[in-house]
């Protein structure tokens, strides 16, 4: 560590790059790969020890994450038929559409959560607790202000929008309950926005297993609350509260535990709020925001496109099979997500050989998990859907073909995205994602009008493969991986 001020910023090729000795978030190009101040003196034994610790955390986080997802899977299996019976097809479609907007509402944090992950992981690689505390406190204050601003904006717009028409509801009860159901969901989200500080910090510290443990609590609370809602014959707004409220309760409990007992040295403090740190987090976070916004617009809008073109009753024909196919990528994502902060911390320590080895292992894992799931679902998707939701919802061959292609595409896209995140190539990913979102919407609307529900799936597959996966694979292959064994940082591209 040098005595340079936290706000020092270098410039490389006209692009802003956080100085490597500054305790701030990474840049968004290849020059941002941090140079570790200790990498030159670090012994092979200490490097091997740290590598084992990374693998231990990855394994533990993945193990608990898999357990959490199986509990979540049980929750989905239990909730889905109850929801259809309680709400009916149209109100169930409205509920699916509302919950699909979670990704869109997630944009309210302007990428601060993801920016905090990189900032904490980078500082953790340098064992700089003061910088981590500044980042956590600054991000927390920003999240509170964003939640307040978003709440005020929604309260202003809410009375002037015909939400029943937005969801294309036709029944009387569906039109009456659509607006209050959305209001309940938004309220739960806004309360949870500042509480997301703890999971982001846990991710940056590679302690994702703590976050995953509280996801188990969320799933258990959701099962209990849904059962209560069914017994009470709850309306759509109350059912939304029964499914969204438990996450808020679990997040609050996590925040108290993590900052109160596990890492009190990182607990947000007014005196640790730093304006320059908040600005740097915002700058890096904005690149993540563009990525998140593009993904949300491209993929979370699928249900909205189907509802607007084919009606809310057609949404389950897309959403339920998509959930069935999402289980394998979801489980794979548990392992891949743990690699992001591990890559970042490894770059900060100069342990690039570990990055190369781990990336290759992640590709092999993705092929095994998603490939096995695709083979299983190709033969047994009808039986699984019938066992799950009965004969109410069926999947056409075109929907199955599109979901198969999407799952296989994830074998390459997921591992590469985590590598580029750890390398700090955020600006490049943002550019690709923005182009993908525009192409995806156009293709999804065009194809849905011509081939039906499967159109949104094929629109996503084509846009994502051409505009994101292929360019990202090229950059990773030509500009990141070949340079990893060297002790010096890759050159800017």
C-alpha positions as MATLAB code, in Angstrom:
seq = 'XXXXXXXXXXXXXXXXXXXXXXXXXXXXXXXXXXXXXXXXXXXXXXXXXXXXXXXXXXXXXXXXXXXXXXXXXXXXXXXXXXXXXXXXXXXXXXXXXXXXXXXXXXXXXXXXXXXXXXXXXXXXXXXXXXXXXXXXXXXXXXXXXXXXXXXXXXXXXXXXXXXXXXXXXXXXXXXXXXXXXXXXXXXXXXXXXXXXXXXXXXXXXXXXXXXXXXXXXXXXXXXXXXXXXXXXXXXXXXXXXXXXXXXXXXXXXXXXXXXXXXXXXXXXXXXXXXXXXXXXXXXXXXXXXXXXXXXXXXXXXXXXXXXXXXXXXXXXXXXXXXXXXXXXXXXXXXXXXXXXXXXXXXXXXXXXXXXXXXXXXXXXXXXXXXXXXXXXXXXXXXXXXXXXXXXXXXXXXXXXXXXXXXXXXXXXXXXXXXXXXXXXXXXXXXXXXXXXXXXXXXXXXXXXXXXXXXXXXXXXXXXXXXXXXXXXXXXXXXXXXXXXXXXXXXXXX';
ca = [
       0.000    0.000    0.000;
       1.187    3.448   -0.834;
       0.258    6.757    0.625;
      -1.659    7.864   -2.426;
      -5.053    9.412   -1.736;
      -8.099    7.172   -2.196;
      -9.464    9.334   -4.970;
      -6.406    9.122   -7.186;
      -7.402    8.152  -10.707;
      -5.076    7.253  -13.536;
      -5.954    7.582  -17.192;
      -5.130    4.975  -19.806;
      -6.007    5.487  -23.429;
      -8.524    8.169  -22.587;
     -10.553    5.781  -20.409;
     -10.868    6.328  -16.648;
      -8.971    3.687  -14.703;
      -8.872    3.512  -10.939;
      -5.240    3.601   -9.905;
      -3.903    0.241   -8.860;
      -2.829    1.527   -5.489;
      -6.182    3.110   -4.773;
      -8.627    1.184   -2.606;
     -11.495    1.554   -5.003;
     -13.444   -0.447   -7.529;
     -11.837   -1.752  -10.700;
     -11.870   -0.163  -14.079;
     -13.863   -1.480  -16.952;
     -11.041   -2.460  -19.294;
      -8.098   -4.854  -19.336;
      -5.746   -2.313  -17.787;
      -7.832   -2.524  -14.626;
      -6.487   -5.937  -13.643;
      -4.929   -4.952  -10.307;
      -1.255   -5.304   -9.645;
      -0.744   -6.820   -6.251;
       1.784   -5.034   -4.080;
       2.697   -8.353   -2.478;
       2.691  -10.663   -5.503;
       6.454  -10.306   -6.074;
       7.301  -11.550   -2.583;
       4.492  -14.009   -2.108;
       5.881  -17.537   -1.737;
       4.581  -20.529   -3.651;
       3.387  -22.052   -0.371;
       1.269  -19.010    0.472;
      -0.153  -18.954   -3.049;
      -1.069  -22.626   -2.790;
      -2.613  -22.030    0.625;
      -4.733  -19.174   -0.688;
      -5.778  -21.252   -3.691;
      -6.967  -24.005   -1.353;
      -8.909  -21.433    0.676;
     -10.624  -20.137   -2.471;
     -11.623  -23.649   -3.448;
     -12.873  -24.296    0.098;
     -15.092  -21.226   -0.009;
     -16.280  -22.057   -3.515;
     -17.143  -25.605   -2.446;
     -18.866  -24.524    0.773;
     -20.827  -21.768   -0.953;
     -21.867  -24.101   -3.749;
     -22.834  -26.897   -1.357;
     -25.037  -24.689    0.794;
     -26.296  -22.963   -2.346;
     -27.378  -26.292   -3.830;
     -29.195  -27.105   -0.604;
     -30.847  -23.687   -0.736;
     -31.887  -24.214   -4.341;
     -33.349  -27.630   -3.605;
     -35.381  -26.064   -0.828;
     -36.299  -23.326   -3.302;
     -37.208  -25.990   -5.844;
     -39.458  -27.625   -3.300;
     -40.986  -24.215   -2.663;
     -41.656  -23.690   -6.376;
     -43.149  -27.157   -6.732;
     -45.421  -26.539   -3.773;
     -46.352  -22.950   -4.613;
     -47.082  -23.337   -8.348;
     -50.093  -25.712   -8.227;
     -51.462  -23.947   -5.155;
     -51.107  -20.602   -6.915;
     -52.906  -21.816  -10.045;
     -55.763  -23.335   -8.014;
     -56.072  -20.290   -5.758;
     -55.712  -17.540   -8.350;
     -56.875  -19.107  -11.606;
     -54.968  -18.930  -14.876;
     -55.317  -15.182  -15.501;
     -54.440  -13.946  -12.015;
     -51.632  -16.496  -11.902;
     -50.361  -15.010  -15.156;
     -50.555  -11.537  -13.592;
     -48.580  -12.804  -10.591;
     -45.935  -14.287  -12.892;
     -45.694  -11.015  -14.798;
     -45.382   -8.983  -11.590;
     -42.644  -11.220  -10.206;
     -40.881  -11.034  -13.589;
     -40.543   -7.282  -13.019;
     -38.201   -7.992  -10.080;
     -35.250   -7.828  -12.459;
     -36.512   -4.519  -13.831;
     -36.986   -3.102  -10.333;
     -33.507   -4.352   -9.449;
     -32.153   -1.609  -11.683;
     -33.034    0.855   -8.935;
     -29.692    0.175   -7.233;
     -27.853    1.509  -10.319;
     -25.374   -1.367  -10.152;
     -24.130   -0.358   -6.693;
     -24.434   -3.908   -5.369;
     -22.276   -5.347   -8.145;
     -19.823   -2.471   -7.901;
     -19.531   -3.143   -4.173;
     -18.730   -6.814   -4.859;
     -15.703   -5.867   -6.951;
     -14.612   -3.157   -4.518;
     -14.762   -5.503   -1.515;
     -13.090   -8.387   -3.380;
     -10.266   -6.136   -4.568;
      -9.709   -4.683   -1.078;
      -9.917   -8.175    0.420;
      -7.072   -9.231   -1.875;
      -5.002   -6.453   -0.292;
      -6.389   -7.022    3.227;
      -7.519   -3.401    3.422;
     -10.329   -3.337    6.009;
     -10.566    0.466    6.087;
     -11.302    0.587    2.358;
     -13.903   -2.153    2.669;
     -15.647   -0.286    5.478;
     -15.677    2.937    3.460;
     -17.120    1.105    0.466;
     -19.821   -0.614    2.529;
     -20.850    2.567    4.355;
     -20.867    4.674    1.185;
     -22.848    2.079   -0.757;
     -25.335    1.712    2.110;
     -26.075    5.424    2.248;
     -26.514    5.511   -1.516;
     -28.931    2.546   -1.454;
     -31.097    4.231    1.196;
     -31.328    7.403   -0.888;
     -32.099    5.415   -4.035;
     -34.884    3.481   -2.283;
     -36.444    6.721   -1.052;
     -36.233    8.327   -4.492;
     -37.655    5.248   -6.243;
     -40.502    5.068   -3.727;
     -41.389    8.705   -4.264;
     -41.347    8.235   -8.046;
     -43.588    5.167   -7.923;
     -46.037    6.879   -5.547;
     -46.262    9.792   -8.000;
     -46.849    7.641  -11.083;
     -49.047    4.930   -9.546;
     -52.437    6.764   -9.561;
     -52.139    7.816  -13.210;
     -51.486    4.398  -14.800;
     -54.150    1.825  -15.678;
     -52.256   -1.181  -14.382;
     -55.026   -3.581  -15.366;
     -54.465   -2.585  -18.995;
     -50.704   -2.894  -18.582;
     -51.164   -6.531  -17.559;
     -53.895   -6.991  -20.197;
     -56.278   -8.391  -17.565;
     -59.784   -9.140  -18.837;
     -61.710  -10.536  -15.855;
     -63.287   -8.224  -13.290;
     -61.364   -9.649  -10.330;
     -58.117   -9.588  -12.280;
     -58.557   -5.922  -13.174;
     -59.442   -5.014   -9.591;
     -56.466   -6.746   -7.988;
     -53.680   -6.079  -10.518;
     -52.779   -2.586   -9.264;
     -52.728   -3.278   -5.494;
     -50.767   -6.490   -6.111;
     -48.081   -4.513   -7.938;
     -48.028   -1.922   -5.141;
     -47.393   -4.623   -2.513;
     -44.575   -6.106   -4.591;
     -42.879   -2.732   -5.128;
     -43.128   -1.917   -1.406;
     -41.403   -5.198   -0.489;
     -38.708   -4.546   -3.048;
     -37.978   -1.000   -1.850;
     -37.696   -2.142    1.760;
     -35.274   -4.851    0.691;
     -33.105   -2.554   -1.412;
     -30.911   -1.193    1.439;
     -30.917   -4.650    3.036;
     -29.120   -6.015   -0.049;
     -25.939   -4.435    1.336;
     -25.147   -7.528    3.418;
     -25.412  -10.105    0.579;
     -23.250   -7.936   -1.685;
     -20.558   -7.649    0.978;
     -20.726  -11.374    1.658;
     -20.257  -12.044   -2.049;
     -17.219   -9.768   -2.244;
     -15.647  -11.582    0.716;
     -16.334  -14.972   -0.911;
     -18.663  -15.784    1.982;
     -21.579  -16.536   -0.294;
     -22.383  -19.547    1.862;
     -23.763  -17.153    4.486;
     -26.045  -15.526    1.933;
     -27.143  -18.939    0.680;
     -27.981  -20.093    4.200;
     -30.406  -17.206    4.554;
     -31.946  -18.135    1.212;
     -32.916  -21.428    2.839;
     -34.677  -19.407    5.515;
     -36.446  -17.413    2.792;
     -37.709  -20.593    1.131;
     -38.981  -22.081    4.392;
     -40.787  -18.867    5.328;
     -42.303  -18.702    1.828;
     -43.757  -22.209    2.089;
     -45.315  -21.365    5.441;
     -46.737  -18.034    4.274;
     -48.158  -19.516    1.053;
     -49.875  -22.289    2.992;
     -51.438  -19.644    5.219;
     -52.528  -17.675    2.149;
     -54.169  -20.759    0.612;
     -55.981  -21.652    3.825;
     -57.258  -18.067    4.100;
     -58.268  -17.977    0.391;
     -56.088  -14.892   -0.059;
     -56.559  -12.371   -2.825;
     -53.786  -11.627   -5.341;
     -52.266   -8.736   -3.308;
     -52.073  -10.896   -0.182;
     -50.588  -13.753   -2.191;
     -47.899  -11.376   -3.492;
     -47.112  -10.414    0.101;
     -46.931  -14.102    1.051;
     -44.301  -14.739   -1.655;
     -42.305  -11.478   -1.489;
     -42.432  -10.714    2.224;
     -40.330  -13.653    3.459;
     -37.327  -12.473    1.451;
     -37.440   -9.085    3.154;
     -37.597  -10.739    6.580;
     -34.654  -13.019    5.767;
     -32.589  -10.127    4.383;
     -33.151   -8.111    7.548;
     -32.062  -11.054    9.691;
     -28.972  -11.544    7.522;
     -27.968   -7.890    7.850;
     -28.214   -8.015   11.645;
     -26.197  -11.234   11.823;
     -23.496  -10.285    9.309;
     -22.799   -6.737   10.471;
     -23.682   -7.320   14.111;
     -21.804  -10.544   14.817;
     -19.812  -11.924   11.889;
     -18.067   -8.781   10.627;
     -18.800   -5.878   12.977;
     -15.653   -4.140   11.694;
     -17.437   -3.673    8.348;
     -20.741   -2.421    9.760;
     -21.907    0.808    8.058;
     -20.979    3.935    9.983;
     -21.844    7.560    9.331;
     -18.216    8.525    9.855;
     -17.089    6.046    7.183;
     -19.291    7.467    4.442;
     -16.871    8.858    1.861;
     -18.072   11.010   -1.002;
     -15.258   10.092   -3.382;
     -15.695    6.387   -2.643;
     -19.409    6.677   -3.360;
     -18.615    8.432   -6.628;
     -16.163    5.727   -7.668;
     -18.648    3.000   -6.769;
     -21.278    4.789   -8.811;
     -19.007    5.076  -11.831;
     -18.155    1.391  -11.840;
     -21.682    0.486  -10.796;
     -23.101    2.348  -13.771;
     -21.384   -0.117  -16.097;
     -22.963   -2.960  -14.149;
     -26.235   -1.039  -14.304;
     -26.090   -1.030  -18.092;
     -25.503   -4.779  -18.081;
     -28.297   -5.411  -15.576;
     -30.659   -3.070  -17.400;
     -29.999   -4.774  -20.707;
     -30.521   -8.237  -19.244;
     -33.680   -7.141  -17.459;
     -35.135   -5.491  -20.543;
     -34.178   -8.395  -22.781;
     -35.226  -11.342  -20.638;
     -37.588  -10.130  -17.921;
     -39.658   -8.457  -20.621;
     -40.382  -11.825  -22.251;
     -43.430  -12.409  -20.055;
     -44.602   -8.847  -20.698;
     -44.247   -9.300  -24.479;
     -46.248  -12.531  -24.360;
     -48.926  -10.908  -22.183;
     -49.265   -7.873  -24.456;
     -49.356   -9.825  -27.737;
     -51.079  -13.086  -26.759;
     -52.776  -12.172  -23.465;
     -51.967  -12.832  -19.796;
     -53.407  -16.357  -20.015;
     -50.613  -17.316  -22.462;
     -47.810  -16.351  -20.062;
     -47.842  -19.675  -18.129;
     -47.314  -21.604  -21.397;
     -43.929  -19.878  -21.597;
     -43.061  -19.254  -17.942;
     -43.746  -22.702  -16.456;
     -41.648  -24.706  -18.985;
     -38.972  -22.014  -18.698;
     -38.873  -22.571  -14.937;
     -38.482  -26.292  -15.507;
     -35.487  -25.665  -17.770;
     -34.044  -23.035  -15.445;
     -33.249  -25.413  -12.604;
     -29.965  -26.740  -14.058;
     -28.583  -23.293  -15.057;
     -29.693  -22.023  -11.659;
     -27.705  -24.723   -9.854;
     -24.736  -24.116  -12.148;
     -24.952  -20.412  -11.396;
     -24.379  -21.131   -7.713;
     -20.874  -22.369   -8.494;
     -20.157  -19.791  -11.188;
     -21.173  -16.831   -9.013;
     -18.598  -17.796   -6.408;
     -15.884  -17.505   -9.072;
     -16.458  -13.797   -9.712;
     -15.078  -12.441   -6.405;
     -12.510  -15.270   -6.306;
     -11.192  -14.220   -9.731;
     -11.075  -10.579   -8.610;
      -9.224  -11.392   -5.411;
      -6.836  -13.676   -7.324;
      -6.078  -10.900   -9.808;
      -5.371   -8.546   -6.883;
      -2.850  -11.055   -5.505;
      -1.340  -11.772   -8.921;
      -2.414  -15.431   -8.889;
      -3.277  -15.623  -12.580;
      -2.371  -19.291  -13.082;
      -5.175  -20.171  -10.681;
      -7.590  -18.101  -12.771;
      -6.712  -19.971  -15.978;
      -7.037  -23.401  -14.343;
     -10.310  -22.556  -12.629;
     -11.852  -21.090  -15.776;
     -11.228  -24.310  -17.684;
     -12.767  -26.299  -14.854;
     -15.841  -24.059  -14.894;
     -16.391  -24.724  -18.610;
     -16.237  -28.482  -18.035;
     -18.676  -28.205  -15.130;
     -21.127  -26.149  -17.194;
     -21.144  -28.699  -20.010;
     -21.758  -31.579  -17.596;
     -24.560  -29.887  -15.642;
     -26.500  -28.217  -18.458;
     -25.834  -30.962  -20.996;
     -27.108  -33.647  -18.638;
     -30.216  -31.622  -17.848;
     -30.998  -31.073  -21.530;
     -30.806  -34.796  -22.283;
     -33.119  -35.590  -19.378;
     -35.690  -32.925  -20.264;
     -35.764  -33.800  -23.958;
     -37.117  -37.228  -23.070;
     -39.218  -36.498  -19.983;
     -40.432  -32.879  -20.168;
     -44.085  -33.852  -20.728;
     -44.093  -36.250  -17.796;
     -42.384  -33.751  -15.500;
     -44.781  -30.950  -16.415;
     -47.783  -33.224  -15.933;
     -46.480  -34.385  -12.563;
     -45.776  -30.808  -11.543;
     -48.839  -28.812  -12.664;
     -51.135  -31.422  -14.175;
     -52.687  -30.969  -17.606;
     -53.371  -27.256  -17.143;
     -50.168  -26.228  -18.923;
     -48.405  -27.959  -21.808;
     -45.202  -27.162  -23.712;
     -45.108  -27.185  -27.506;
     -42.181  -28.707  -29.395;
     -41.040  -25.237  -30.474;
     -40.936  -24.033  -26.857;
     -38.895  -27.102  -25.865;
     -36.486  -26.573  -28.788;
     -35.927  -22.940  -27.831;
     -35.380  -23.720  -24.151;
     -32.923  -26.491  -25.086;
     -30.873  -24.083  -27.207;
     -30.920  -21.487  -24.415;
     -29.718  -23.976  -21.808;
     -26.842  -25.144  -23.997;
     -25.864  -21.534  -24.736;
     -25.520  -20.974  -20.995;
     -22.672  -23.545  -20.927;
     -20.414  -20.976  -22.547;
     -21.973  -17.656  -21.579;
     -21.988  -18.150  -17.805;
     -18.319  -19.070  -17.249;
     -17.081  -16.350  -19.613;
     -19.168  -13.649  -17.925;
     -17.680  -14.485  -14.514;
     -14.146  -14.385  -15.934;
     -14.705  -10.977  -17.523;
     -16.292   -9.658  -14.317;
     -13.240  -10.690  -12.321;
     -10.931   -9.199  -14.953;
     -12.750   -5.869  -14.746;
     -13.989   -5.937  -18.362;
     -17.265   -4.316  -17.428;
     -17.418   -1.619  -20.104;
     -17.046   -4.174  -22.905;
     -19.802   -6.337  -21.441;
     -22.027   -3.296  -21.057;
     -21.662   -2.404  -24.732;
     -22.483   -5.968  -25.806;
     -25.443   -6.176  -23.446;
     -27.017   -2.934  -24.658;
     -26.821   -4.125  -28.275;
     -28.208   -7.503  -27.255;
     -31.190   -5.992  -25.452;
     -32.221   -3.933  -28.466;
     -31.873   -6.901  -30.796;
     -33.660   -9.215  -28.384;
     -36.758   -7.040  -28.044;
     -37.102   -6.574  -31.797;
     -36.624  -10.279  -32.499;
     -38.911  -11.376  -29.650;
     -41.783   -9.172  -30.771;
     -41.324  -10.131  -34.425;
     -41.107  -13.873  -33.741;
     -43.904  -13.934  -31.140;
     -46.309  -12.349  -33.605;
     -45.461  -15.084  -36.131;
     -44.776  -18.305  -34.221;
     -46.407  -17.651  -30.841;
     -45.015  -18.181  -27.349;
     -41.742  -19.719  -28.549;
     -40.875  -16.456  -30.316;
     -39.586  -14.794  -27.148;
     -37.267  -17.740  -26.494;
     -35.742  -17.870  -29.964;
     -35.391  -14.082  -29.966;
     -33.330  -14.345  -26.783;
     -31.200  -17.198  -28.108;
     -30.308  -15.460  -31.367;
     -29.591  -12.050  -29.837;
     -27.596  -13.372  -26.885;
     -25.435  -15.748  -28.911;
     -24.564  -13.288  -31.686;
     -24.192  -10.091  -29.666;
     -22.860  -11.317  -26.297;
     -21.497  -14.854  -26.162;
     -19.470  -14.872  -29.379;
     -17.816  -11.433  -28.823;
     -17.121  -12.275  -25.166;
     -15.578  -15.623  -26.093;
     -13.310  -13.878  -28.600;
     -12.110  -11.286  -26.070;
     -11.554  -13.895  -23.370;
      -9.629  -16.143  -25.738;
      -7.485  -13.467  -27.382;
      -6.986  -10.805  -24.712;
      -7.429  -12.344  -21.239;
      -6.477  -16.016  -21.107;
      -3.216  -15.828  -23.135;
      -1.829  -13.247  -20.707;
      -2.863  -14.863  -17.447;
       0.320  -16.864  -16.707;
       2.424  -13.693  -16.787;
       2.970  -11.763  -13.589;
       2.347   -8.462  -15.327;
      -1.120   -7.211  -16.128;
      -2.633   -7.717  -19.598;
      -2.362   -4.770  -21.881;
      -5.373   -2.658  -22.628;
      -7.389   -3.496  -25.697;
];
